[in-house]
Amino acid sequence: MDYTKEEHIFKKKSPFIAAIKWNGENFDEIKKFAGENVYLENKELKIKEFSNKEPAAVAFIGDYLLRNDRNQYCFLNSKFFEENYEIVE
């Protein structure tokens, strides 16, 4: 298709992700999912820093921990996650 002749509407391709929801009590399951990439500090779930310049990301109860196709981890709040992702069965 020639995209140079007229305007077209595009949507972002969303990569598949793996995710698990943090409930404040499921650290064993989170650890199984993310391994050494996560830890608890003062009852807060955190992702290990990628460098000394970046602060550790902190999850709130109800947040989702995501692993993308490059094995990178991040947290998303449940509202954003549930609006933008659906389970693949």
Rosetta constraint file for C-alpha pairs under 8 A:
AtomPair CA 3 CA 7 HARMONIC 7.40 0.50
AtomPair CA 3 CA 8 HARMONIC 7.16 0.50
AtomPair CA 15 CA 68 HARMONIC 7.47 0.50
AtomPair CA 15 CA 69 HARMONIC 7.16 0.50
AtomPair CA 16 CA 68 HARMONIC 6.98 0.50
AtomPair CA 16 CA 69 HARMONIC 6.96 0.50
AtomPair CA 17 CA 66 HARMONIC 6.43 0.50
AtomPair CA 17 CA 67 HARMONIC 5.73 0.50
AtomPair CA 17 CA 68 HARMONIC 4.80 0.50
AtomPair CA 17 CA 69 HARMONIC 6.53 0.50
AtomPair CA 18 CA 66 HARMONIC 5.70 0.50
AtomPair CA 18 CA 67 HARMONIC 5.27 0.50
AtomPair CA 18 CA 68 HARMONIC 6.66 0.50
AtomPair CA 19 CA 64 HARMONIC 6.26 0.50
AtomPair CA 19 CA 65 HARMONIC 5.45 0.50
AtomPair CA 19 CA 66 HARMONIC 4.41 0.50
AtomPair CA 19 CA 67 HARMONIC 6.33 0.50
AtomPair CA 20 CA 30 HARMONIC 7.01 0.50
AtomPair CA 20 CA 33 HARMONIC 7.70 0.50
AtomPair CA 20 CA 64 HARMONIC 5.54 0.50
AtomPair CA 20 CA 65 HARMONIC 5.45 0.50
AtomPair CA 20 CA 66 HARMONIC 6.84 0.50
AtomPair CA 21 CA 62 HARMONIC 6.17 0.50
AtomPair CA 21 CA 63 HARMONIC 5.86 0.50
AtomPair CA 21 CA 64 HARMONIC 4.27 0.50
AtomPair CA 21 CA 65 HARMONIC 6.22 0.50
AtomPair CA 22 CA 26 HARMONIC 6.52 0.50
AtomPair CA 22 CA 27 HARMONIC 7.73 0.50
AtomPair CA 22 CA 30 HARMONIC 7.36 0.50
AtomPair CA 22 CA 59 HARMONIC 7.59 0.50
AtomPair CA 22 CA 60 HARMONIC 7.60 0.50
AtomPair CA 22 CA 61 HARMONIC 5.66 0.50
AtomPair CA 22 CA 62 HARMONIC 5.45 0.50
AtomPair CA 22 CA 63 HARMONIC 5.66 0.50
AtomPair CA 22 CA 64 HARMONIC 5.95 0.50
AtomPair CA 22 CA 65 HARMONIC 7.11 0.50
AtomPair CA 23 CA 61 HARMONIC 5.06 0.50
AtomPair CA 23 CA 62 HARMONIC 5.53 0.50
AtomPair CA 23 CA 63 HARMONIC 7.84 0.50
AtomPair CA 24 CA 61 HARMONIC 5.54 0.50
AtomPair CA 26 CA 30 HARMONIC 6.31 0.50
AtomPair CA 27 CA 31 HARMONIC 5.89 0.50
AtomPair CA 28 CA 32 HARMONIC 6.17 0.50
AtomPair CA 29 CA 33 HARMONIC 6.24 0.50
AtomPair CA 30 CA 34 HARMONIC 6.08 0.50
AtomPair CA 30 CA 35 HARMONIC 7.77 0.50
AtomPair CA 30 CA 38 HARMONIC 7.83 0.50
AtomPair CA 31 CA 35 HARMONIC 4.83 0.50
AtomPair CA 31 CA 36 HARMONIC 7.11 0.50
AtomPair CA 31 CA 38 HARMONIC 6.65 0.50
AtomPair CA 31 CA 39 HARMONIC 7.78 0.50
AtomPair CA 34 CA 38 HARMONIC 6.34 0.50
AtomPair CA 34 CA 67 HARMONIC 7.91 0.50
AtomPair CA 34 CA 73 HARMONIC 7.95 0.50
AtomPair CA 36 CA 48 HARMONIC 7.96 0.50
AtomPair CA 37 CA 47 HARMONIC 5.74 0.50
AtomPair CA 37 CA 48 HARMONIC 5.35 0.50
AtomPair CA 37 CA 73 HARMONIC 7.76 0.50
AtomPair CA 38 CA 45 HARMONIC 6.98 0.50
AtomPair CA 38 CA 46 HARMONIC 5.53 0.50
AtomPair CA 38 CA 47 HARMONIC 4.47 0.50
AtomPair CA 38 CA 48 HARMONIC 5.70 0.50
AtomPair CA 39 CA 45 HARMONIC 5.88 0.50
AtomPair CA 39 CA 46 HARMONIC 5.43 0.50
AtomPair CA 39 CA 47 HARMONIC 6.54 0.50
AtomPair CA 39 CA 48 HARMONIC 7.17 0.50
AtomPair CA 40 CA 44 HARMONIC 5.35 0.50
AtomPair CA 40 CA 45 HARMONIC 4.72 0.50
AtomPair CA 40 CA 46 HARMONIC 6.12 0.50
AtomPair CA 41 CA 45 HARMONIC 6.64 0.50
AtomPair CA 41 CA 46 HARMONIC 7.22 0.50
AtomPair CA 44 CA 58 HARMONIC 6.59 0.50
AtomPair CA 44 CA 59 HARMONIC 6.92 0.50
AtomPair CA 44 CA 60 HARMONIC 7.71 0.50
AtomPair CA 45 CA 58 HARMONIC 5.76 0.50
AtomPair CA 45 CA 59 HARMONIC 5.46 0.50
AtomPair CA 45 CA 60 HARMONIC 7.67 0.50
AtomPair CA 46 CA 56 HARMONIC 6.11 0.50
AtomPair CA 46 CA 57 HARMONIC 5.45 0.50
AtomPair CA 46 CA 58 HARMONIC 4.60 0.50
AtomPair CA 46 CA 59 HARMONIC 6.32 0.50
AtomPair CA 47 CA 56 HARMONIC 5.75 0.50
AtomPair CA 47 CA 57 HARMONIC 5.42 0.50
AtomPair CA 47 CA 58 HARMONIC 6.85 0.50
AtomPair CA 47 CA 73 HARMONIC 7.34 0.50
AtomPair CA 47 CA 74 HARMONIC 7.37 0.50
AtomPair CA 48 CA 56 HARMONIC 5.90 0.50
AtomPair CA 48 CA 57 HARMONIC 7.66 0.50
AtomPair CA 49 CA 54 HARMONIC 6.11 0.50
AtomPair CA 49 CA 55 HARMONIC 6.37 0.50
AtomPair CA 49 CA 56 HARMONIC 5.04 0.50
AtomPair CA 49 CA 57 HARMONIC 7.68 0.50
AtomPair CA 50 CA 54 HARMONIC 6.75 0.50
AtomPair CA 57 CA 74 HARMONIC 7.51 0.50
AtomPair CA 57 CA 75 HARMONIC 7.45 0.50
AtomPair CA 58 CA 75 HARMONIC 7.62 0.50
AtomPair CA 59 CA 63 HARMONIC 5.95 0.50
AtomPair CA 59 CA 64 HARMONIC 7.88 0.50
AtomPair CA 59 CA 65 HARMONIC 7.95 0.50
AtomPair CA 59 CA 75 HARMONIC 6.17 0.50
AtomPair CA 60 CA 77 HARMONIC 7.76 0.50
AtomPair CA 62 CA 77 HARMONIC 6.94 0.50
AtomPair CA 62 CA 78 HARMONIC 5.89 0.50
AtomPair CA 63 CA 75 HARMONIC 6.34 0.50
AtomPair CA 63 CA 76 HARMONIC 5.59 0.50
AtomPair CA 63 CA 77 HARMONIC 4.43 0.50
AtomPair CA 63 CA 78 HARMONIC 5.05 0.50
AtomPair CA 64 CA 75 HARMONIC 5.51 0.50
AtomPair CA 64 CA 76 HARMONIC 5.28 0.50
AtomPair CA 64 CA 77 HARMONIC 6.26 0.50
AtomPair CA 64 CA 78 HARMONIC 6.24 0.50
AtomPair CA 64 CA 81 HARMONIC 7.24 0.50
AtomPair CA 65 CA 73 HARMONIC 6.83 0.50
AtomPair CA 65 CA 74 HARMONIC 5.81 0.50
AtomPair CA 65 CA 75 HARMONIC 4.63 0.50
AtomPair CA 65 CA 76 HARMONIC 6.65 0.50
AtomPair CA 66 CA 72 HARMONIC 7.98 0.50
AtomPair CA 66 CA 73 HARMONIC 5.44 0.50
AtomPair CA 66 CA 74 HARMONIC 5.40 0.50
AtomPair CA 66 CA 75 HARMONIC 6.11 0.50
AtomPair CA 66 CA 76 HARMONIC 7.45 0.50
AtomPair CA 67 CA 71 HARMONIC 5.55 0.50
AtomPair CA 67 CA 72 HARMONIC 5.43 0.50
AtomPair CA 67 CA 73 HARMONIC 4.63 0.50
AtomPair CA 67 CA 74 HARMONIC 6.89 0.50
AtomPair CA 68 CA 72 HARMONIC 5.55 0.50
AtomPair CA 68 CA 73 HARMONIC 6.68 0.50
AtomPair CA 76 CA 80 HARMONIC 6.73 0.50
AtomPair CA 76 CA 81 HARMONIC 6.04 0.50
AtomPair CA 77 CA 81 HARMONIC 6.17 0.50
AtomPair CA 78 CA 82 HARMONIC 5.86 0.50
AtomPair CA 79 CA 83 HARMONIC 6.14 0.50
AtomPair CA 80 CA 84 HARMONIC 6.16 0.50
AtomPair CA 81 CA 85 HARMONIC 5.70 0.50
AtomPair CA 82 CA 86 HARMONIC 6.99 0.50
